Amino acid sequence: MNYLIKNATLVNEGQTFEASVFVSDGKIAKIIKAGEDFDTGSAQVIDARGKYLIPGVIDEHVHFREPGLTYKADIFTESRAAVAGGVTSFMDMPNTIPPTTNQELLQEKFDLAAEKSLANYSFYLGATNDNLAEIAKTDPKKVCGIKLFLGSSTGNMLVDKSDALERIFKEAPCLIAAHCEDEEIIRHNSELYEEMVSREITEPKVHLHPKIRSEMACYLSSSKAVDLALETNAKLHVLHLSTEKELDLFRNDIPLEDKKITAETCPHYLRFSDEDYRKRKFSIKCNPAIKAEKNKVALMEAIQNGLIDTIGSDHAPHRRNEKYTGNYFTSKSGFASIQHSLEVMLEWVHQDELTFTQVVQLMCHNPAILYQIDRRGFIREGYHADLALVDMSEKHLISTANEFTKCHWTPYKREWMRSRVTHTFVNGNLVYENGEFIEGNTGERLIFNR
Ligand SMILES: [Zn+2]
């Protein structure tokens, strides 16, 4: 079907302007400026007056839990939550069961997504101490990147042998996305606080989380990754920055296209600080930990001045009872967030901390530039019609009733948001409209111009 998205305010490539967009054959066929005449035939008209049209969000960092952990989440349910939040493409992490550490398992994920994902997709191959041959086989045109858990507690994917690390950096055929936390420091701190945190969950000590997964644990690990990337000339994307100190490792004096070393942060590191543990307890336990207030302030400055390149949701759903069973050590880290990452970021637009064009840059354009995604991430004629329509004056309360993730909860529950996605198009298909899904079309595999 063809669509005419009529009289919208486009937010695209640093500009905000009135236009209509004609969508035909899955592509953005024509951007019709106000006052311009263009015959759109019998296209279905979507009245977008008063709303903002943006390129669909590209979320480079999600954990959809399939295969193996589908009691928490799966590609079908989480891709629904994604499109409800204006996310039209996602890149999923390899810490599933089994972990995605060879080409065969990687292909199985692509096959699953082809069957049931509402959004466009790609999957990372996970690096281990001994799968270099599999890494080398990765097709950089068809796979988003290599995920490296550099000293984190994620199953057998912890790469801790220095010769293996060096070879991964030297030989990876595409971008390396790294989770950086130093395991030795975390182990040491865990022992230090063990007595205090391993008591019953009724006496939660979650505020010790940033003391155990400390600023130093992040800095040591990410600086090691950056040093290795500099030595080997690898393309390194450091995920989920959570500290002020790590910002020294990144640059804002070269265009993103030319950067070899880049950084991501997530909405929760900008919204929460260690003060929030008192009220929110284990619901905001995640890795890396949410840390002291000064980090939150510094991270916001860094996204304003270009030291941080992208925003990923790190959508990592768990059932709520998995967060509140046992003690500090057994409480799962991570939470569902993909449905709300855009609206949370738009709160800073309402507060004049960020501009709408900056949010679009961080969540739509920059992931497309960084990963060199083929014809997505911008509203341009000839590009795939991945679009989200946003109402900036639809104040609403986040509640379980409108939560589409399989686990049906998020730490943003009971928060007021002032913006809402009303329509989402994936490849020119309207897949989401005001709380309803229009199924029947699946997303496409992302292609990378490398
Ligand atoms: Zn993650």
Boltz pocket constraint, residues with backbone or C-beta under 6 A from the ligand:
constraints:
  - pocket:
      binder: B
      contacts: [[A, 61], [A, 63], [A, 93], [A, 287], [A, 314], [A, 316]]
      max_distance: 6.0
